[in-house]
Amino acid sequence: MALSKDDIIKALEGMKLAELNELVKAIEDHFGIIAAATVAVAPADGGTDEGPSEVNIVLTDPGPSKIAIIKLIKEITGKELMAAKAIVDKLPAVIKEKVKVEEAEEIKGQLVAAGATVELK
């Protein structure tokens, strides 16, 4: 039985950002393509009034593994490698603007795990 578009969208809504990134990579590998943009899922609930609903992700220090951070920023932003390098070379630098807090926390976690220092503003 084939899945409908609605079934696929419903399944994607339940996935975390890291799972969606893995799915995109698997699709890229399977079909031999490169996705031009990152995938983001809006939260199902309406949110709360506990602070901002959107933030900017700011890189303040790439840490000891600058090359790994450049590659990660390329993946996160969907930009070319040289554009990602330019972001890392000019600090502090906004990686993404007006990002939902949940997505920003996941991205921050990825960057911090790779050794970077990141602020959400």
MDAnalysis code that builds the backbone (N, CA, C; Angstrom):
import MDAnalysis as mda
import numpy as np

u = mda.Universe.empty(363, n_residues=121, atom_resindex=np.repeat(np.arange(121), 3), trajectory=True)
u.add_TopologyAttr("name", ["N", "CA", "C"] * 121)
u.add_TopologyAttr("resid", np.arange(1, 122))
u.add_TopologyAttr("resname", ["MET", "ALA", "LEU", "SER", "LYS", "ASP", "ASP", "ILE", "ILE", "LYS", "ALA", "LEU", "GLU", "GLY", "MET", "LYS", "LEU", "ALA", "GLU", "LEU", "ASN", "GLU", "LEU", "VAL", "LYS", "ALA", "ILE", "GLU", "ASP", "HIS", "PHE", "GLY", "ILE", "ILE", "ALA", "ALA", "ALA", "THR", "VAL", "ALA", "VAL", "ALA", "PRO", "ALA", "ASP", "GLY", "GLY", "THR", "ASP", "GLU", "GLY", "PRO", "SER", "GLU", "VAL", "ASN", "ILE", "VAL", "LEU", "THR", "ASP", "PRO", "GLY", "PRO", "SER", "LYS", "ILE", "ALA", "ILE", "ILE", "LYS", "LEU", "ILE", "LYS", "GLU", "ILE", "THR", "GLY", "LYS", "GLU", "LEU", "MET", "ALA", "ALA", "LYS", "ALA", "ILE", "VAL", "ASP", "LYS", "LEU", "PRO", "ALA", "VAL", "ILE", "LYS", "GLU", "LYS", "VAL", "LYS", "VAL", "GLU", "GLU", "ALA", "GLU", "GLU", "ILE", "LYS", "GLY", "GLN", "LEU", "VAL", "ALA", "ALA", "GLY", "ALA", "THR", "VAL", "GLU", "LEU", "LYS"])
u.atoms.positions = np.array([
    [0.847, -1.174, 0.000],
    [0.000, 0.000, 0.000],
    [0.890, 1.234, 0.000],
    [0.638, 2.152, -0.912],
    [1.425, 3.382, -1.027],
    [0.971, 4.394, 0.018],
    [1.937, 5.167, 0.518],
    [1.632, 6.218, 1.480],
    [1.167, 7.467, 0.750],
    [0.188, 8.157, 1.329],
    [-0.267, 9.413, 0.744],
    [0.656, 10.543, 1.186],
    [0.577, 11.669, 0.516],
    [1.376, 12.840, 0.898],
    [1.074, 13.243, 2.335],
    [-0.206, 13.178, 2.715],
    [-0.593, 13.548, 4.077],
    [0.050, 12.622, 5.114],
    [0.135, 11.328, 4.797],
    [0.777, 10.378, 5.711],
    [2.258, 10.697, 5.878],
    [2.902, 11.040, 4.781],
    [4.333, 11.369, 4.817],
    [4.558, 12.643, 5.619],
    [3.740, 13.662, 5.372],
    [3.877, 14.925, 6.106],
    [3.637, 14.710, 7.590],
    [2.649, 13.910, 7.927],
    [2.358, 13.634, 9.340],
    [3.551, 12.935, 9.995],
    [4.187, 12.017, 9.287],
    [5.363, 11.325, 9.824],
    [6.521, 12.298, 10.003],
    [6.714, 13.219, 9.057],
    [7.795, 14.200, 9.156],
    [7.579, 15.156, 10.324],
    [6.339, 15.511, 10.601],
    [6.031, 16.421, 11.704],
    [6.464, 15.853, 13.051],
    [6.469, 14.551, 13.168],
    [6.839, 13.915, 14.419],
    [8.333, 13.702, 14.593],
    [9.130, 14.051, 13.596],
    [10.568, 13.811, 13.654],
    [11.312, 15.003, 14.235],
    [12.424, 14.719, 14.885],
    [13.307, 15.764, 15.400],
    [14.204, 16.237, 14.262],
    [14.817, 17.412, 14.463],
    [15.668, 18.001, 13.425],
    [16.805, 17.060, 13.032],
    [17.423, 16.415, 13.997],
    [18.531, 15.496, 13.693],
    [18.044, 14.328, 12.832],
    [16.837, 13.828, 13.122],
    [16.274, 12.736, 12.328],
    [15.964, 13.204, 10.905],
    [15.470, 14.434, 10.788],
    [15.189, 14.975, 9.461],
    [16.474, 15.155, 8.655],
    [17.545, 15.600, 9.326],
    [18.835, 15.732, 8.640],
    [19.318, 14.388, 8.122],
    [19.167, 13.340, 8.929],
    [19.568, 11.996, 8.499],
    [18.727, 11.544, 7.305],
    [17.429, 11.849, 7.351],
    [16.546, 11.482, 6.246],
    [16.947, 12.193, 4.959],
    [17.237, 13.486, 5.065],
    [17.653, 14.254, 3.887],
    [18.933, 13.666, 3.299],
    [19.899, 13.339, 4.166],
    [21.147, 12.743, 3.676],
    [20.885, 11.412, 2.973],
    [19.999, 10.595, 3.542],
    [19.683, 9.303, 2.930],
    [19.023, 9.496, 1.567],
    [18.130, 10.485, 1.465],
    [17.473, 10.773, 0.189],
    [18.492, 11.281, -0.826],
    [19.395, 12.159, -0.378],
    [20.447, 12.656, -1.264],
    [21.294, 11.509, -1.794],
    [21.710, 10.607, -0.906],
    [22.531, 9.461, -1.312],
    [21.771, 8.544, -2.275],
    [20.525, 8.264, -1.950],
    [19.734, 7.333, -2.753],
    [19.490, 7.859, -4.166],
    [19.142, 9.151, -4.278],
    [18.797, 9.718, -5.574],
    [19.946, 10.459, -6.244],
    [21.090, 10.565, -5.556],
    [22.242, 11.241, -6.139],
    [22.033, 12.730, -6.325],
    [21.366, 13.359, -5.358],
    [21.082, 14.794, -5.434],
    [21.618, 15.495, -4.192],
    [21.575, 16.833, -4.206],
    [21.963, 17.625, -3.043],
    [20.814, 18.566, -2.729],
    [20.309, 18.491, -1.495],
    [19.223, 19.375, -1.078],
    [19.777, 20.782, -0.895],
    [19.061, 21.785, -1.360],
    [19.544, 23.163, -1.322],
    [19.259, 23.861, -0.004],
    [18.313, 23.376, 0.786],
    [17.953, 24.049, 2.027],
    [17.827, 23.040, 3.150],
    [17.961, 23.515, 4.378],
    [17.764, 22.637, 5.527],
    [16.276, 22.459, 5.767],
    [15.933, 21.421, 6.484],
    [14.548, 21.105, 6.765],
    [14.212, 21.555, 8.175],
    [13.098, 22.248, 8.325],
    [12.662, 22.696, 9.643],
    [11.211, 22.308, 9.847],
    [10.879, 21.929, 11.055],
    [9.519, 21.554, 11.380],
    [8.984, 22.532, 12.411],
    [7.840, 23.124, 12.133],
    [7.214, 24.033, 13.088],
    [6.606, 23.217, 14.216],
    [6.660, 23.718, 15.439],
    [6.087, 22.977, 16.547],
    [4.577, 22.846, 16.393],
    [4.038, 21.724, 16.830],
    [2.611, 21.466, 16.692],
    [1.788, 22.338, 17.630],
    [2.320, 22.650, 18.813],
    [1.570, 23.474, 19.752],
    [1.736, 24.951, 19.421],
    [0.899, 25.787, 19.976],
    [0.923, 27.210, 19.692],
    [2.050, 27.942, 20.370],
    [2.767, 27.311, 21.263],
    [3.867, 27.945, 21.971],
    [3.360, 28.659, 23.214],
    [4.259, 29.252, 23.972],
    [3.894, 29.966, 25.181],
    [4.472, 31.363, 25.137],
    [4.124, 32.155, 26.114],
    [4.621, 33.520, 26.182],
    [5.859, 33.617, 27.050],
    [6.625, 32.571, 27.182],
    [7.821, 32.540, 28.017],
    [9.050, 32.948, 27.212],
    [9.119, 34.192, 26.784],
    [10.268, 34.659, 26.032],
    [9.999, 34.655, 24.552],
    [11.051, 34.915, 23.771],
    [10.871, 35.033, 22.320],
    [10.555, 33.681, 21.685],
    [9.790, 33.724, 20.600],
    [9.483, 32.494, 19.876],
    [10.509, 32.244, 18.774],
    [11.247, 33.299, 18.397],
    [12.282, 33.173, 17.379],
    [13.556, 33.851, 17.869],
    [14.683, 33.279, 17.521],
    [15.976, 33.820, 17.933],
    [16.950, 33.780, 16.763],
    [18.059, 34.490, 16.924],
    [19.167, 34.407, 15.981],
    [20.232, 33.502, 16.583],
    [20.855, 32.688, 15.758],
    [21.938, 31.812, 16.205],
    [23.247, 32.508, 15.855],
    [24.045, 32.810, 16.887],
    [25.274, 33.579, 16.689],
    [26.482, 32.730, 17.086],
    [27.404, 32.549, 16.153],
    [28.667, 31.852, 16.420],
    [29.653, 32.863, 16.980],
    [30.182, 32.584, 18.185],
    [31.142, 33.512, 18.783],
    [32.569, 32.968, 18.750],
    [32.711, 31.643, 18.658],
    [34.044, 31.032, 18.601],
    [33.923, 29.652, 17.975],
    [34.696, 29.354, 16.919],
    [34.603, 28.036, 16.294],
    [35.263, 26.929, 17.101],
    [36.063, 27.312, 18.099],
    [36.738, 26.292, 18.898],
    [37.930, 25.705, 18.172],
    [38.416, 24.570, 18.653],
    [39.636, 23.987, 18.103],
    [39.470, 23.332, 16.728],
    [38.244, 23.012, 16.365],
    [38.012, 22.296, 15.108],
    [37.268, 23.182, 14.108],
    [37.964, 24.195, 13.609],
    [37.363, 25.181, 12.713],
    [36.819, 24.537, 11.437],
    [37.519, 23.582, 10.888],
    [37.090, 22.937, 9.641],
    [35.779, 22.186, 9.850],
    [35.661, 21.485, 10.966],
    [34.425, 20.758, 11.260],
    [33.256, 21.727, 11.420],
    [33.508, 22.879, 12.027],
    [32.457, 23.879, 12.218],
    [32.038, 24.468, 10.867],
    [33.000, 24.718, 9.997],
    [32.678, 25.232, 8.660],
    [31.773, 24.239, 7.923],
    [32.121, 22.970, 7.972],
    [31.314, 21.947, 7.302],
    [29.918, 21.865, 7.908],
    [29.828, 21.973, 9.226],
    [28.539, 21.919, 9.901],
    [27.678, 23.134, 9.552],
    [28.285, 24.311, 9.489],
    [27.547, 25.517, 9.109],
    [27.075, 25.411, 7.663],
    [27.895, 24.837, 6.801],
    [27.487, 24.609, 5.413],
    [26.237, 23.731, 5.378],
    [26.237, 22.676, 6.180],
    [25.097, 21.760, 6.232],
    [23.856, 22.442, 6.811],
    [24.037, 23.207, 7.875],
    [22.921, 23.862, 8.558],
    [22.281, 24.936, 7.681],
    [23.110, 25.736, 7.015],
    [22.594, 26.873, 6.255],
    [22.265, 26.545, 4.803],
    [22.859, 25.489, 4.275],
    [22.660, 25.165, 2.866],
    [23.508, 26.025, 1.943],
    [24.457, 26.767, 2.531],
    [25.314, 27.651, 1.730],
    [26.503, 26.875, 1.176],
    [27.172, 27.491, 0.216],
    [28.385, 26.916, -0.350],
    [29.495, 26.904, 0.707],
    [30.506, 26.101, 0.494],
    [31.601, 25.960, 1.445],
    [32.309, 27.289, 1.712],
    [32.568, 28.066, 0.678],
    [33.272, 29.344, 0.864],
    [32.414, 30.342, 1.648],
    [31.098, 30.315, 1.452],
    [30.207, 31.199, 2.213],
    [30.190, 30.787, 3.682],
    [30.211, 29.488, 3.933],
    [30.262, 28.998, 5.316],
    [31.590, 29.391, 5.968],
    [32.683, 29.319, 5.205],
    [33.998, 29.716, 5.732],
    [33.999, 31.204, 6.058],
    [33.379, 32.015, 5.211],
    [33.321, 33.460, 5.444],
    [32.575, 33.775, 6.742],
    [31.552, 33.000, 7.037],
    [30.815, 33.182, 8.296],
    [31.736, 32.931, 9.476],
    [32.491, 31.841, 9.425],
    [33.374, 31.462, 10.532],
    [34.543, 32.434, 10.670],
    [34.989, 33.005, 9.564],
    [36.131, 33.915, 9.598],
    [35.786, 35.293, 10.166],
    [34.517, 35.652, 10.192],
    [34.118, 36.978, 10.666],
    [33.212, 36.828, 11.890],
    [33.824, 36.819, 13.071],
    [33.080, 36.576, 14.313],
    [32.908, 37.838, 15.129],
    [31.862, 37.963, 15.895],
    [30.721, 37.036, 15.966],
    [29.901, 37.112, 14.680],
    [29.304, 35.983, 14.313],
    [28.563, 35.914, 13.057],
    [27.211, 35.247, 13.270],
    [26.188, 35.815, 12.668],
    [24.850, 35.228, 12.720],
    [24.813, 34.086, 11.707],
    [24.506, 32.897, 12.201],
    [24.430, 31.721, 11.330],
    [23.051, 31.645, 10.678],
    [22.016, 31.799, 11.503],
    [20.639, 31.810, 11.002],
    [19.852, 32.839, 11.792],
    [18.920, 33.499, 11.117],
    [18.097, 34.512, 11.759],
    [16.654, 34.039, 11.882],
    [15.991, 34.529, 12.926],
    [14.565, 34.277, 13.159],
    [14.229, 32.791, 13.077],
    [14.921, 32.008, 13.901],
    [14.739, 30.563, 13.953],
    [13.887, 30.241, 15.175],
    [12.965, 29.311, 15.046],
    [12.176, 28.864, 16.186],
    [13.131, 28.387, 17.281],
    [12.772, 28.659, 18.524],
    [13.648, 28.364, 19.655],
    [14.034, 26.888, 19.705],
    [13.081, 26.003, 19.448],
    [13.362, 24.561, 19.505],
    [14.418, 24.165, 18.475],
    [14.271, 24.670, 17.251],
    [15.243, 24.368, 16.192],
    [16.601, 24.984, 16.527],
    [16.575, 26.204, 17.067],
    [17.822, 26.888, 17.428],
    [18.575, 26.112, 18.503],
    [17.857, 25.565, 19.467],
    [18.506, 24.775, 20.522],
    [19.170, 23.531, 19.937],
    [18.506, 22.880, 18.980],
    [19.096, 21.690, 18.358],
    [20.352, 22.049, 17.562],
    [20.286, 23.143, 16.810],
    [21.443, 23.585, 16.030],
    [22.582, 23.967, 16.964],
    [22.256, 24.690, 18.026],
    [23.273, 25.067, 19.013],
    [23.924, 23.813, 19.592],
    [23.123, 22.816, 19.911],
    [23.654, 21.562, 20.446],
    [24.637, 20.890, 19.499],
    [24.313, 20.899, 18.203],
    [25.208, 20.308, 17.199],
    [26.541, 21.054, 17.165],
    [26.467, 22.395, 17.167],
    [27.683, 23.210, 17.085],
    [28.524, 23.090, 18.352],
    [27.871, 23.107, 19.508],
    [28.593, 22.976, 20.774],
    [29.251, 21.601, 20.870],
    [28.557, 20.569, 20.411],
    [29.128, 19.221, 20.422],
    [30.378, 19.141, 19.544],
    [30.429, 19.982, 18.508],
    [31.595, 20.013, 17.617],
    [32.699, 20.941, 18.138],
    [32.439, 21.616, 19.284],
    [33.466, 22.437, 19.904],
    [33.285, 23.936, 19.802],
    [32.209, 24.394, 19.173],
    [31.990, 25.822, 18.973],
    [31.331, 26.465, 20.196],
    [31.445, 27.791, 20.272],
    [30.719, 28.570, 21.263],
    [29.626, 29.324, 20.513],
    [28.382, 29.154, 20.963],
    [27.221, 29.695, 20.252],
    [26.306, 30.407, 21.253],
    [25.716, 31.508, 20.805],
    [24.720, 32.235, 21.608],
    [23.426, 32.298, 20.840],
    [22.316, 32.279, 21.572],
    [21.004, 32.488, 20.980],
    [20.549, 33.870, 21.423],
    [20.294, 34.745, 20.462],
    [19.893, 36.123, 20.784],
    [18.551, 36.428, 20.180],
])
